Amino acid sequence: MPNDLKERTQRFALDVLRFCSALPAGAEFRIIGGQLIRAGTSVGANYRAACRSKSKADFINKLSMVEEEADESEYWLELVEHLSSANCAELIRLKDEASQLVAITVQSKKTARTADKPMTVEEHPRFAIRNS
């Protein structure tokens, strides 16, 4: 399972890109879509950087960036939800995925702080990475 979260965060980025390409053409959606694309694609990029961390402190710092970007993605998705008249299943799924990525990252940071060495999410026994 060592690449499951890498694949999951990459899939999240691709799903965000597809979702944003289908947003309405209004200025508000263009601005939100740009911010969502930036945050949603940063989740996977920062997780990959965390996997290449040089120390426990570096690992935790990079996981903090993953957490922030996933939480920000959820925020932008919430704005889309409030501005949109339709309750789109893909929007709900993406919000749930962003929330799960935040939770996984928070727990991984807690574990890493108590571990003797940096521990990736996949190494943590409490988290079986679900494929969405």
GIJOMO-V346367 format. One line per field, one symbol per residue. psi: psi as a letter, one per 20 degrees, with the letter a starting at -180 (. if undefined). A space follows every 10 residues. Layout:
psi: ???
//
This chain:
psi: jhjghghghg hggghggggh ijqriqghhg gggggggggh hhghghghhh hjqirggggg ghhhhggghg ghggghhhgg ghhqhqnphh ggghgggggh hggggghhgg ghhiqhrppr hhiphiooop p.
//
